[in-house]
Structure formats: C-alpha cells, structure tokens
Amino acid sequence: SLDISQRGLLAVGYGSKTEIWSDALTAKAQAPYMSHRSPGCSLQNLEFCPYEDVLGMGHSKGFSSIVVPGAGEPNFDTME
C-alpha cells in the first residue's frame, strides 16, 4: 500500500512493515526517514490524516496509528 502526505512524504506498507520516505518523489533516497513494524499483523491499507502528523494503518488485527513528524500541512483554510 502507498500514500503521499501533504508535505511529500511517501508511506510504503508491505507485509508487517511500514516505511516512510522523505523526498522520495524528487531524489533517490538511501534510507527511509522512519520505519515501523507491526509484528503478527498483515498490513491492508495506510493513509495520512490531512493537516495532522499522523499515519493510519489498517491491518489484520484492526487499526493502528503512528506519529510522523512533518507529514501534515501546518496551515489549514479557515475561510470555509
């Protein structure tokens, strides 16, 4: 599963592992910005929360979330 945050971070989920890549869309990265394992779980889906530094992950045992510093856009539109 793949998702891109508002600030351009790329989340890649496979098996029980999730990796967050910084600047993956503009340059070749050598190592992930962050990595997270969910032992005993099979990752199904992942998605960044808009305007938050949070990544939600749906897996075989339910739902988990992790904090990803710098993922969300800090300014939101208050004119709506």
C-alpha positions as CSV (number, residue, x, y, z in Angstrom):
1,S,0.0,0.0,0.0
2,L,1.2,3.5,-0.8
3,D,0.2,7.0,0.3
4,I,1.7,10.5,-0.1
5,S,1.4,13.1,2.7
6,Q,0.6,16.8,2.1
7,R,4.3,17.6,2.6
8,G,5.5,15.0,0.1
9,L,6.4,12.1,2.4
10,L,5.9,8.7,0.9
11,A,4.5,5.8,3.1
12,V,5.1,2.3,1.8
13,G,3.4,-0.6,3.5
14,Y,4.1,-4.3,2.8
15,G,3.7,-7.4,5.0
16,S,4.1,-6.3,8.6
17,K,6.4,-3.4,7.8
18,T,5.8,0.3,7.1
19,E,8.5,2.7,5.8
20,I,8.2,6.5,5.5
21,W,10.5,8.0,2.8
22,S,11.4,11.7,2.8
23,D,11.9,13.4,-0.6
24,A,11.3,10.1,-2.4
25,L,9.5,11.9,-5.2
26,T,12.4,14.3,-6.0
27,A,15.6,12.4,-5.4
28,K,16.8,8.8,-4.8
29,A,16.9,8.2,-1.0
30,Q,19.4,6.0,0.6
31,A,17.4,5.0,3.7
32,P,13.9,5.6,5.0
33,Y,13.0,8.6,7.2
34,M,11.1,6.2,9.5
35,S,10.4,2.6,9.8
36,H,7.7,0.8,11.8
37,R,6.9,-2.9,12.3
38,S,3.6,-4.5,13.3
39,P,4.5,-8.0,14.5
40,G,1.9,-10.6,13.8
41,C,-0.1,-8.3,11.6
42,S,-0.7,-8.2,7.8
43,L,-0.9,-4.6,6.6
44,Q,-4.0,-3.9,4.5
45,N,-4.1,-0.2,3.9
46,L,-2.5,3.0,5.1
47,E,-3.3,6.7,4.8
48,F,-2.0,10.0,6.1
49,C,-4.5,12.2,8.1
50,P,-4.9,15.6,6.5
51,Y,-3.4,18.5,8.4
52,E,-2.0,16.1,11.0
53,D,1.3,14.4,11.5
54,V,-0.4,11.0,11.8
55,L,-0.4,7.9,9.6
56,G,-3.3,5.5,10.0
57,M,-2.7,1.8,9.3
58,G,-5.4,-0.8,8.8
59,H,-4.2,-4.4,9.3
60,S,-5.4,-7.9,10.0
61,K,-5.8,-7.2,13.7
62,G,-7.6,-3.8,13.5
63,F,-6.2,-0.3,13.3
64,S,-3.0,1.4,14.4
65,S,-1.7,5.0,14.1
66,I,1.8,6.4,14.3
67,V,3.0,10.0,14.6
68,V,5.1,11.1,11.6
69,P,6.7,14.5,12.3
70,G,6.5,16.8,9.3
71,A,3.8,14.9,7.4
72,G,0.9,17.3,7.6
73,E,0.4,20.8,6.2
74,P,0.6,23.1,9.2
75,N,-1.8,25.8,7.7
76,F,-5.4,25.0,7.0
77,D,-8.0,27.1,5.3
78,T,-10.3,28.8,7.9
79,M,-12.3,30.7,5.3
80,E,-14.7,27.8,4.5
